[in-house]
């Protein structure tokens, strides 16, 4: 009954694992290349913020690997401990990327604002959408109650899919801002710049795979529900 669904899950889970593997291998490789300017990720981040006139954002260290993120609520650029302390091409790329989000926030980048508006809704929708969809199927989508419940679940799942696609321009724009600044300010040499660009490219692909996988799942359930009314 759900063979197609499990096939979609398997395909995109495999794609996600492959991209994650490539991402981790790239970061491991580029982490061995020490920056010519000997600046740490923390110093890179603080300079990029300063160069953009941003004085109210703090750079902090957080535990874990690839846990780097910008928090617009408390205005913090949170760098994983390795990125925060190390002085290599990978750390420079990640630190500058997260500061790219801080610059977006400071300049009221429209896609970031749109995504922020959806966060409260999507946090609830993503938590309950699959339960609602399967609840509808269990009741029987041939019945009015089961059909309406399944449709509601699809709509909730659709909000999560929308969020995934809105995330793409936000992430790519942050990387573009980071790379432009690294090059413009001569923070990295030509070789280091190529590594930073490649690392961010693979990081962005994790979001692409997630968005496409979410869309494929949404289409599958939408067609399943629609076919019940024929």
N, C-alpha and C positions, 0 to 999 in steps of 0.2 A: 504493500500500500504506500509506504513512504520510501520506496527504493530510490526514486529520483532525488528525494531530499537528502538521504544519506550519501548519495553519490556527490551532490553539490558540496556537502560538508567535507567529504573526503578530499575532493579536488582542491578546495580552497584552503583546507587545513594543511595539505601537502605543500601548496604554493606558499602559504604563510611561513611554514617551517623552513622552506628553502631560502626565502628572502631573509628570514631572521638569521639563518646560518651564514649567509653571505654578508649580512650587516655586521655580525659579530666578528667574522674573519677579517673583514676590512678594517674594523676598528682595532683589532688586535695587531694587524700589520702596520697600520699608521701610527699606533701608539708607540712604536719603536723608533719613530722618526722624530728626533728632538728639534724643536723650533730654533731657528738661527737667532731669534731675538731673546730666547730663554724666558719668555713670559709664561706664567701658569694660566690655566683656564680662568681662574679667579681674576687675574690681572687683565686678561683679554676682555672678559666681560665688563669689568669696571671701566676700562678705557672706552669700549664701544658705547656704553651708557653715557659716559662723560662727553664723548664726541658728539652725541646727539642731544646734549643739553638735558639729560635725564638725571635728576639729583635725588629723587624720592624712591628709587628702587634699590633694594638691598640684595647683594649676592651672597647666598648661603650654600653650605654643603649638606647633602642628604645621603643616606646610606643606599647601597645597592648599585647595580650596573644598569646603564641606560635608563636611569630613573630621573633624568634631567627634565625639568619643566619650568614654565613661567606661571606664576600664580597672580592673576590680575586682582584678586580680592585683597591680598595684603602686599601687593607689589614687591614680589621677591623673585629673583632668578635663582632657581634651585638646581645646583649642579651636583651630580654624583661625586663621591669623594675622589675617584680617580681623575675625573675631568677637572675638579676644583683645584687639585694640587699639582697635577702633572703638566709638563711643558712640551707637548708634542702636537703634531698636525691634527690628530683626532680630537684632542681636547680643545684646540683652537676652534675647530669647526663647530663642535657642539655648543661651546660657550657663546660663540657669536650667533648661532642659530637661536638659542633661547633668548638672547638679547634682542634678536629680530622681533620676537613676540612683544617684548617690552616697548620697542619702538612703535610697533603696530598699535599698541594700546595708547601710547602717548599721542599718536597722530590720529586716533579714532578711525583706524582702518575698518572699512565697512563690513568686510567678511568676518573679522574677529568680533565685531559688535553683534552681528547676526548670530554667530555661533554661541556667544555668551548668553544671548536671550533665550536660546533653545536649551541650554544646559539643565535648568530645573525640570523642564518638561521631559526631556530625553532621559534623564536619570530615572524617572518613574516609568516611562514607556518601555525602556530597554529591560527593566527589571520584571515587568509583568506581561509583555507582549506575547511571549511564547506560551505562557500558562493560559492566556486568554484564547489564543488560537487553538491549542490542543483541547481546551475545554469545549470550544465550539464543535470540534470534530468528534469529541466523545459524546456530546449530546446529539450529534447527527446534523450535518449541515443541510440536510434535506428539510429539517424542521425550521420554523421561523426563529425560534430561540437560538438554536445552534448556529444558524446562518448569521444572525445578527451579532452573536458573540464572536464568531470567527472573523467577520468583517471588522469589528472593533479591534481585534487583535492585529489584523493586517495593517490597519491604520496606525496603530501604536508602533508596530515594527517599521512602518514606512517613515515615521518620524526619526527613528534611529538611523535608517538608511540616508535620509536627507542630511542628518547631522554628519554622517561619514563623508558625504560628498562636499559639504560646506567646509569640512576640515581640510580638504585638499588644497584649495587656493590659499588658505591660511598658512599651511605648512610650507608650500612652495614659495610663497612670498617671503616668509621669514628666512628661508635659505637664501633666496636671491638677495635680500638685504644684507645678510651676513657675508656672503661672498663678495658683494660689491664693496662693502666696507673693508674687509680684509685686504682686498686688492688695492683699493683707493688709498688706504693709509699705509700700504707697504708693510703690513703686519706679517706677511708670509712671502717667501720667495716663490718663483714659478713652480718648482717641484712640490712645495708644500701646499700651494694653492690647488694644484691638480688633485692632490690627495684629499684635501678638505672638500672639494667639489664632489669627488667620487663618494666619499663617506656620506655626505648629505643626500646624495642621489639615492643611495640604498636605503637610507632612513626614510625617505619620502615614499619609496615603493612599498613599505609596510602599510602605509595608509591607503595606497592605491589598491592593494590586494584586499584589504579589509572592506573598502567601499564596494568593490566589484562583487565580492562574496556576499555582502549584505544585500545588494541589488538582486543578485541571482536568487537568493533565498526569498526575497520579497516577491519577485515575479512568480516563483514556484507556488507559493501559498495563495497569491492573488488568483492565479489560474485555477488552482484546486477549488477555491471557494466559488469562483465564477462558474465553473463547469457544473456545480451542483444545482444551478438554477436553470439549466437547459432542459 
